[in-house]
Amino acid sequence: MELPKGYPTTTTLQIVSYRGVPPSSSADTKIYVEAAVTAARSAAKEALDLYGGEECALACCAAAFDSWRLSSEEFGTGVVGSDGASIGVGDGACTLISTGDDDDDDDDIHWITSENTLVDRKSVFQAHVCPVRSEDMVRRAVDRLIRGSSKIQRASHNMFAYRFIDKLPSGKEILKHDNDDDGEDNAGSRLAQLLEMRKEDGVLVMVSRWYGGTHLGPKRFAHIVNVARLLLVECHATGGCLCDGGGECR
C-alpha cells in the first residue's frame, strides 16, 4: 500500500502488491486477499470523506488486518494476531443461542444470536442471523428480535441486510435483497456486500451496536462485518443452523 506524494489532494491511495499472490495459492486464498484489499480501499475512502485523509494508513491497515484475520480463521490457516486495540471476541468459536422460537404466530422465525461480542473502546458489537424466504418474513423477524429483547432495544444501532431467492409461479427465480443502516450510515450496505461476497441466500443478518462513547471511525465497519461473518461461518460449520427457507438445512 502506498500513499503517493500529493495524497489526498491530487492523488489517491495505491495498492500495488496484492496481484503478486503466487499462482499456486488456493482460490479461497485469492478471494480473501481480494477481500482485504477491498477493506483497505473502503477504509481509505471513509478516512478521506470523514477526516480529509488523516489517519488513512492506520485505518487501512487495521481494516485489511481485520479482514485477513477473520478470513484466515474461516479457512483454517490459524493466522491470528492483534493490532493493539482493546478488542475481544470471546475465548473460542461463537456460541449459538436460538431466540424467539416459542411464538405461535411466528413459528417460522428462528433467530441465531452469537453469545460472544466484540468490544472496542467500550463499543460492543453482536451479530444475529435468521433464515428468511420472503419480505414478510424479514419484516416479522426484525420486529420479533427487537421486540423480544430489551437489551437489543437499547442498542444504538441495529443494522441489517438480507438476501433470498423468490421463486415465482412461472418457475422464474428473482434475487431479492435490501439493507437498513438504522442510523449507522453505510453499515447496512457493508453487510449486504458481505452476503453477496459469501453468496449467502435465504439469510437475514443483523448486527447490534451499543455505542461506548468514543468514535471508532472507519474501523467500526470492519467490526460490524467481522462479527457478522464469524456467526455465518460458525452456523455453516456446525450444520443445521441456516436453512434455505424450504425446511432443508444446508
N, C-alpha and C positions, 0 to 999 in steps of 0.2 A: 504494500500500500504506500502511495506517495501523495504528499501534499505539495504540489508543484509551486514554484515561485509565482506569486501573484494570487494564490488562493486566499480568500474565496472571491476576490473582486473580479479577476479576469480569467481564472482557471478553476477547474473542478477537481474533486478527488479522483485519483487514478489508482486502479487496482491492476497490478502489472504481472503478477507471478502465478496466479492460480491455474492458468492454461497449461502449466508445466506438470500437471498431475500425471504420473507415469502411466503409459498405455496399459500396463498390466493391472492397474488398480481396478477393483470391482466397480460395477455400475452403481452400487449403493454409495461407495465412497465418493464417486464423482458427483452424485446427487447432493451429498451432504456438503461437499466443498462449494458447490453452486449455492446452497442454502446459506452458508457462512458468508459468501460474497454478497448475496442479496441483503443479508442482515447488516453488513458493513455499509453498503450503499444507502440503505434506508436510514441508518443512524446518521450518516453524513448529511442526508437531506434534512433530517429533523434538526440536527445541530445548526445547519445553515439557516433554516427557517426560524428557529427559536432564538438562537444566540448569535447569528451573524457569522457562524463558522467557528466560534470559540469552542474549545474543548472537543473539537471534531475527532482528533486522532484517538483520544481516550474513549470517547463514546463508540467509535467504530471498532476499536479493539475489543471493548467489553461485549458489544453485540455479537461480533464474529466468534469470540471465545465461547459465549453462552450457547450460541447456535451449534458450534462444533462439539462442545462438551455433551450437550443433550443428544446430538446425532450419534456420537460415538457410543454413548450408553445404550442407545437404541439398537445398534447393530453389534454390540458386544465386544468392542475393542478394549474396553477397560480404561480409556483415557479419561482422567479426572483431574481436577485442579481447582485453584481459587484465584480470583482476580483482586482479592484484597477487600472486597465489600463484605459486610456482615450479612451473609446470605445463608439460609439453611433450608433444606427440603426434606427433613426427617432423616432417619437412620438407615433407610433401605428403600425397597420398591414401594410404590404407593399402596397404601391400604385402602381397599374399596369398601364403601358402605352404600347400600341401596337405600334410597329415600322415597317416601311417599307412595308406597305400594298398596295401601290399605283403603283407598278411597274408591268406593264402588263406581262413582261417576267417571273416574279417570283410571280405571284399572289397566289401561293400555299404556300408561305413563310410568316409566321406570328410570328414575334418575340414578346415576352412579356418581358419588362425590368422593374426591380424594380426601383421606383423613389428614394427609400431610399438607403443609402450607410452605410457601416460600416467603421469607421475611427479608426485607432490605430497608434499613434505616426506619424501622417501625411500621413501614407499609407492609401489609400482609396480602398475599395473593393465593387464591384457592380455586381449583377447577372442578367443573361438573360436566358430565355428558349424559345424553339421553337419546335412545333410538327414536327416530321420527319417520313418518312416511307421508305426511300431509301438512299443509299450513295450519290447519285446525289443531293438529297435534302439537305443533310448535307453540301456538298461542296458549293452549292449555298447559303445556309442560312448563313454559316460562312462568305462568301465573301460579301453577302448583308449587314450583320450587320456592319462589319468593314468598308466596302467601304462607307456606308451611314452615318457614324458619325466621324467627325474629332476628337472628344473627345476620342472615343474608339480607333481610330488610334494612339493617343498619349499615350495610356496605356502602361505601362512597360511590361505587360503580358496579353494575352487573352487566358487563358487555357480553354479547353472544353472536354466534354465526351458525348457520345451518345449511345443509345440502341434502337433497333427496331426489330420487328419480320418480316422477309422476307417470304412471302407466295409463294411457288413455284407452277408452273402449275400442278404439280403432287398432290398438296394438302399438301405436306410436309412443315412444318414450321421450319425456321432456325433463331436462335437469332444472330443478328449481333451487334457488339459493338466495340468501339475503343475510344482512347482519345489522346489528344495532350497537352504537357506541355507548349509550347510556351516560353521556356527558364526558366520556374519555375519548376525545377526538381521535379518530383513525384507528382506535383499538379494535372495533368490530371488523374492519377491513383486514387487519392483520390476522385475526382468527379465520376469516374467510380464505385468506391466502394459504394458511396452514392446512385447512381442509382440502383445498384444491391441490396443493403440492402432494399431500398424502393420498389423494384420491379417496377421501372418506365420503361415502354416500350413505344417506339414511341416518345422519347424525346431527344432533344439535349440541354444541359445546358452549358453555358459559364460564366466564372467569369473574369471580368476585374480588374486588379490591377494597381493602379498608385503608384509607389514607393515613399515613403516620406523621404528617406534619412537615415533611421535607420533600421538596420537589426532586424527583429522580431523573428528570429529563428524558431523553430518548431510551434510556435503559429500561424504563417501565414497560415498553413494548416487548423487549426481549423476555422480561419476566412473565408477561401475560401469555405470550406464545409458548414459552418453555413449560409452564405448569399445565397448559392445555395439552401439549404434545406428550408430556410424561404420562398423563392419565390415559390418553388414547393408546399409547404404546402398551401400558400395563393392561388395559382392557383386552387388547388383542392377544397379549402374551398369556393371560390367564384363561382365555376362552370363555365363551358364553356370556360375556359382558355386553357386547354390542350385537344387536340383531338387525337384520336387513329390513325390518318393518313388516315382514310377512310371516314372522314367527320362527324363522330358521336362523339360529345364531351362526356367526361366521368367525 
